[in-house]
Amino acid sequence: MISVDNLCLTQGSFSLEAIHFDIPVNTYAVLMGGSGSGKTTIMETICGLRKISSGTIKVGGNDVSDLRPAERRIAYVPQDGALFPTLNVGEQIAFSLNVQKRPTEEVNKIVLELAEKLEIIPLLQRMPQLLSGGEIQRVALARALAMEPAALCLDEPLSALDEDLHDEICELLRTVVKERCLSVLHITHSKREAKTVADLLLRIEKGQIHTEVLN
């Protein structure tokens, strides 16, 4: 579960006050709002990339408000995937596992399982510069899931994809999230995309979050 309570922050001339919402376990939430409304700021704050002025952020029932990003059990996938340029696909997926110093046999097993699930086994030796937009998103998602997060944050992950591939990745996201019982926060400008993936719609308007249950 992701729980945001009375969140306040200030970044230069921009501020948000008393933001509140809950995303239950096994729930896919989409956050929408106009440009400059604070969508990415809220997500980056949840992930620990921006400092809050006050309020509480909980993940899986644990208060993570003052924890470093790596300690929050949140996987973050930015719009461009942010793959490491010097690591091949297999190494990308294994990165967090190697940081944890997991046994090599266990790392290889997890990498292969995720690569099979996301249909990227033929790409394991490929460098990121040789991947298509859809392949980058699959690899970024596999890397995120490898860290066994309690929550997943996706910032416009499908904006660069063509329509057919867009629908395919939407279905993949829904399937993976339900199988792993994650809480998901997904930013998009697309109403069609929101209706396709979301259980819960969060709209930010004039600094306030409005909630609508979709599925």
Secondary structure, 3 states (H helix, E strand, C coil): CEEEEEEEEEECCEEEEEEEEEECCCEEEEEEECCCCCHHHHHHHHCCCCCCCEEEEEECCEECCCCCHHHCCEEEECCCCCCCCCCCHHHHHHHHHHHCCCCHHHHHHHHHHHHHHCCCHHHCCCCHHHCCHHHHHHHHHHHHHHCCCCEEEEECCCCCCCHHHHHHHHHHHHHHHHHHCCEEEEECCCHHHHHHHCCEEEEEECCEEEEEECC
